[in-house]
Amino acid sequence: MSENEGDDGTTAATDDGVTARYYEAGGERVLTFERDGQRATLAQNSEGYAMLTVRRDPDGDELERYYGFDMALDHAAELLGVRPAALPVPDEASDMGM
């Protein structure tokens, strides 16, 4: 997995055709995965003490909520058609979930 940080505070990681972008905006911690034009987004409040929401896009409608990061990653992987282990998670996002 390769990881880099952009000038805008976004951290990106890429592995096996899946790109992950992590950033904080609008009172949320946001982790978006992209693969072959498809997206799955996990979001949590900036304080980090809330459930994770799964969306298709950063500003999209909520599809589901999860307490655990692993369950949210499973759902994101399902949306992208990959194994959960194929999702690169930037270090800054590794503590998401309750």
Secondary structure, DSSP 8 states (H G I E B T S, - for coil): -EEEE-TTS-EEEEETTEEEEEEEETTEEEEEEEETTEEEEEEEETTS-S-EEEESSTTS-EEEEESSHHHHHHHHHHHHTS-GGGS---GGGTT---
